[in-house]
């Protein structure tokens, strides 16, 4: 465990907690945390994870902007996704995860390629839903974190596994919190 790993985990933990609390500050802290993770993963030769961090930085910039002015100049409200749209996004995510998992299985020495691919695709979906301030982001993050904790643990990434266990608890609390915020919102 290096100081960079500790700092990257701490800043990302702060960002996730802020997201669950519906705070716009989740975005700039997320950018900093993802940049730190990008450097950490680059030094560890985990280039796919570097790419994911680049995606998270770009979507954090977009999410920050959407949250501040995505509803015709006013703050974007928390809302539920239309069922057909959500079903399509889930089906697309599963198909992409299976395809990417097959590629990793076929052409690399990846550890647990299908689980790793499900984590990747559910994280991308969770981030896109979070950007749009969609309630379904939290079940998506619960799923991704449920897979991530044992995956990271089996690879000896104990600090990161522990952080993702805390992310799971945060997603559970955030699901409850966002539901309450939606119920209190003016109709």
HELIX and SHEET records of a PDB file:
HELIX    1   1 UNK A    3  UNK A   20  1                                  18    
HELIX    2   2 UNK A   25  UNK A   43  1                                  19    
HELIX    3   3 UNK A   47  UNK A   69  1                                  23    
HELIX    4   4 UNK A   83  UNK A  107  1                                  25    
HELIX    5   5 UNK A  113  UNK A  131  1                                  19    
HELIX    6   6 UNK A  137  UNK A  154  1                                  18    
HELIX    7   7 UNK A  158  UNK A  184  1                                  27    
END                                                                             
